[in-house]
């Protein structure tokens, strides 16, 4: 059907991924080419995905045929901080399915990755996009592209009706919706419409393929895995965040300067985010916990260090929609720069469709456990309860209220 929300292929090519996977992959190539990692899939709302196992496996097998083209490499080569040795490596890269295990365990879909970090890092986003779209093809096979389009127009109309021209002039929005998108076609349509109908305020997309296709800025720096891996790669556990930030600074020399704060929690992060890092990084990204409380802590921290908060940017990316983003913009405008990365609410918000809540998180590095605690109950992920307890002890973390 011409207006179907689905196309033949789920993952379009090697660039149909989030930009921070490539930025981290380059840093892994240069700093930890021999690190071994393990990852696990988790469906946070315990939806039964076992009926889709055969189709998920089939779509995953298609990944093995993907290789990067010269046009795609040319796009990456134009990005100043992407190095020639990394693009050469990408030209040889293939998804190696022997690092992947897909099946059913305890009545639930089970997906595990185990292998060299450098070779499994790119699996996460395509796997999530595949699981999400396969499930949607079965559950919502009659959804048309026009339904997603009309929903997006309703949101933009709401924003224009509720925000003043002055507010809209400073409002910055990016698409962060690859991993849990309804489908590739829906994400592509969303990006196309936002570029055309929200110019100046739509600042880019995390999806590298769509950034290339629509001449947009690919957006992304680091994810939780970067900080988590350093719990076993750094010199001491207490220094793991410092080691992760320091390695990032050495790799990118002041570029890609948005740091993620909630691998442990905000308080533990700020204890390590001293004047050196606060000056070198352009800002911080919020991904769990109360966003306003988090922002207030960030502003106070910058002020305590003698840094004008208006020289820094806070990026919000946790379960956002436009009303929440506008409320945050109003609360923080004139105090610190803000930007908003909206994911599921852009690319999987269709009337009658229930979006997925799925993640794939690193569970081990070099054979030892790693954990993400975050600023929010329910987002902690680790196979080893003893390691979580030790991590909390070392960083003096009490459970979030």
N, C-alpha and C positions, 0 to 999 in steps of 0.2 A: 504494500500500500504506500502510495507516494507520501502521505502525511503521517505514516506510522512513526512512533517515537523511537523505533528500533531500526538499525541497519544490519548488514550481514556480519560485519566484524565488530567485536566488542572493544578490543585494544587495537588502535589503529597502527601504531608503529612504536619504535623505541622512545620517541619523544612524548608519547601519550602517557605522561607521568608528571608528578609534581617536581618543580624545579629544585627543591631542596634535596631530593634524592641524588641529583647530579652534582650539586655543590658538595654534598657530603662524600659522594663517591670519589670525587677528585681528591679530597682531603685524605680519604682512606688510602687511595693509591699512593699518595706521597708519604704518608706517615705510618700506616698500619697494613701494608699489603698482605701480611701473613696472619692477621687476626682471624680467629675462627668464632663464629657466632651461631646462636640458635634463636629461632623465632616461633611464636605460636599464634594461631588465629583464635579470636574470641568474639562470640556474638553476645553482646552485653544484655540483650533482652531475651536470650535463650529461645529464639525462634527456631523451629524445626526446619533445617535446610537439607536434610538427608534426601528428600525426594528429587533434588536437583543435582545429586552427586555425579551422575553420568555426564550430564551436559557441562557441569563445571569442569570435570576432567577433560572433556573434549576441547573446551575453550582454552584451558591451560596448555594443552598440547600444541595449540596454534602458536603459543609464545616461542616455541623452539625454532620456528621458521623466520622469526623477526631478526633483521639486521639493519643497521643504520645506513642511510643512503648518503651520497655525496652532497646533495642539497641540504639534508638535515645537518650534516657535519659543518657545512658552510655557515649555516645559521649560528651554530654554537661557536664557531671560530671567530665570529664578529663580536662576541661577548669578551670584554677586555681581560677578565680574570680567569677565563677558561684556557688552560695551558695546552700547547701542542702535543705533549706526551699523553695527555688525557684524551684528546680527540683521537689520537692514534689508537689508544687502548679501546675506545668505544667503537672504532671501525672494525675491531676484531671481536667485540663482545657478542656472546650469544647467551640466551637463557638456557642454563643447564638443568634439565629436569631431574637429574639424579640427586640434586640437593633438596628436592621437594618430596614430601609425603602427604598424600591426600586420601582420606578414608572416613570411616565412621567409628567413633569411639564413645562408649557409654550413651549410645543413641543420639549423638550429636555429630555434626560435621567437624572433622578434625583436619587441620592443615598445619604442617610443621615444616620449617626450613632449617637446614643444618649444613654449614659449609663455610668457606672463606667469605668474610664480610664483603670483600671486593666483588665477589661473584654472586652473592645472594641479595645485595642491597637493593637492586632494582626490582625485585619480585613483589615487594609489598603493595605498591599502588595498583599495578595491573591485576594482582590477585583479588584485591578488595573490589576493584571496578568490575571484574568478572563475576564474582559472587553476587554483587549487588544487581547487576544487569540480568544475569541468568534468572535469579529469583523474580525480578520484575517482569521478565518476558513470560514467565509462567503465571504469575498472579495478576498481572495487569496487561494482558496481551492486546487489548483493544484500545489502549491509551493512544491518543493522537498528539502530534507535536503542537497543534494549536491550543490544546488544553494547558500545556506548560507555558506557552507564549502568552496566553491571555492572563494567566496567573501572575506572570512577571509584570505585564502592563498594569495590572491592578495595584501591584506593590509600588511601582514607579509613580503612578497617579496618586497613591496615598502619600508618598514622600513629598511630592510637589505640593500637595494640598496642605500638608502639615508642617513643612519646613519653609522658612523664609528664603528669599533669594540670597541673602547674605549667608545664611547657614549652608545652603546648597553649594555656594561658591567655595566653601572650605571643606566640604564633606568628601572624604576619599574612600572609595569602595573597590575591593578586588574580589575576584572569584577564587575561592579555595575549595571547589566542589568536586574534584576528580574522584576521590576514593569512595564516596557513597552516592555518586550520581545515579539518577534514574537510568540514564543511558548516555552514550557518547553523543548521540544526536541532540538530546536535550541540552547537555552542557554546551555543545557547539552553538546552538540557537541562543542560549542565554548570553554567551559571550558576544555573539554577533549583535544582538539587540542592545546590550549595555554599551558596546563601543559606539554604535550608531545613535542611540537615543539618550545616552547619559554621558556625553562627551565632557572631558575635563575633570569629571568626578570619578569616572571608572578608570582606575590607574593601571590595571593589568590583571593577569591570571596566573595561578600557580601551574597551570597546565602548559608545558613547553610546546607541545604540538599546536595548541590553539593560539599561543603567543606568536608562534611563527606564522601561522595561517592568517591571522588578523593584524599582524604588525603591532603587537602589544609588547609590553615589558613582562618578561617572565619573572615571577615574584617568589622568593623563598630563600631562606638561609640555612638554618639547622633544625633538626627535629629531636625528639626525646632520645632517640637511639644514640646520638652523638655524645650526650652527657652520660647516658646509661653505660655505654661501652667503657667509658673512662673509669667507671667503678672498678674495673679489672685491668685497665691499661695504664692507669695513673700510678704514681709512686706509692701513695697511701690513699685509703678510702676517703679520709677527711679532706684530701687535696684533689679529689676527682673532678669537681667542678672547675677548680682553678686550672687543672691540667687541660680540660676540654676547651675552656675559653682561651687559654694561652696558645694551644695548638692552632685554634681557629684564627687567632690574630696573626700568627706566623705564616699561615697558609694564605690568608687573604689581605693582609697588610692594610687593614682599615676599611676594606670593602665588605659587603655583605654583613653589615654591622647591626643586625637585630638579634639579640640573645633571648633564648627561651628560659623562663624563670622557674618552672614548676616541676622539674624532674624530682627534686626532693620536696621543697616548698619555697614560698617566696622569702620567708625569713632566712632560711638556710642559704638561699641564693644571694641575698643582699649582703650577708656576712662575708661572702667571697668576692662580691662585686665592688671592689675598692676603687679608689680614685683612678688608678691606672686603667682598669677595664671600663669604668664609667666614662672616661674621656675618649677611649678608643672605639667603643661601640656607639652606634647612632641611636639605639633605643632598645626596647624590651618588648617581648610578645607574651600576651596573656592567653592561657589555655585551660585554666580551671579555677574554681573558687569565685567569690564575689568580685566582679570586675572593678567596681568603684573602690572598694576597700584596697584592692591590689594597686589601683592607680594612685591612690592617696599615699600608700607606702612608697611607691616609686618616686613620686614627687618629693616627699619628705627626704628620701635618701639622696636624691640629686642636690636638694637644697643644703643638706647637712655637709655634703662634699664640696659645697661652694660652686656648683654647676647650675646655670640657669636652665630650668626645665624646658623653657621655650626653645632651647637648642637641641632638644631630644624628641623622639617619637615613641609613642606607645601603640602597638599593633594589637588589636583585639580579634580573637579567632575562635572563641569557645561558644558553639551553639547559638550564633548570632542570627537575628533577623533585622529588618530595617527599623522597626520601632525601638528595639533595644539599642541599636547602633546610634540612632538619633538622640536617644536619651543620654547615652554616654558622651556623645559629641557636645551636647548642651552643658552637661555637668563639668566637662574638662576644657571647653573652648576658652582660649586666652590664658590657660595655665600651662599646657603642654600640647605638643602636636599629637594628633591621633589619626589612626587609619584603621579600616575595618576589612577583615577577610571573612567573607560569608561563604559557607560551604553548602551543606545539605539544604538549607533554606532557599538557596538559589537553584540548585541543580536537581533537587528531588522534592520539590514542593508542588504537587499536582493534586487538585481536589479528589478525595477518595483514595489517595495513595499513602500508605504508611511507610515512611522511610526506614532504612535499616540503621542499627547501631552496632557497627562491626569495627574491629581493630585487628591489626597484626602487630604484636610488640616483641621486641627482643627479650629473651628470657635468660640467655647466658652469653658470656664472652670468654674465650679461651678456657672453656670447660667449667667456669665458675659463674654463680648466679649474678644477675643484675636486676635492678628494680626501678620502677617509677612509682613514686608515692603520690605526688601532686597536691594541690590545695583543696581537694574535694574528695569526700568519702565516695567509695565505689569506683574510683579510677585507678586505685592501686593495682599494679599488675606485677606478680612475681610468683614463680613456682615454689620458692623456698621461704617459708614463714620465718625461719630462723634468721635468714639474711635480711629480711625486712625489719625484723626486730633489732638486729645489729646496726643496720643503716639508720634507723630512727634514734638509736642510742648514740651513735657517733655524731649525728647532726642535731641531737637534742630536739627531736621532733615529737610533739604531742599530737594525738589524733585530731583531725579537723572537727570543729564543732558543727 
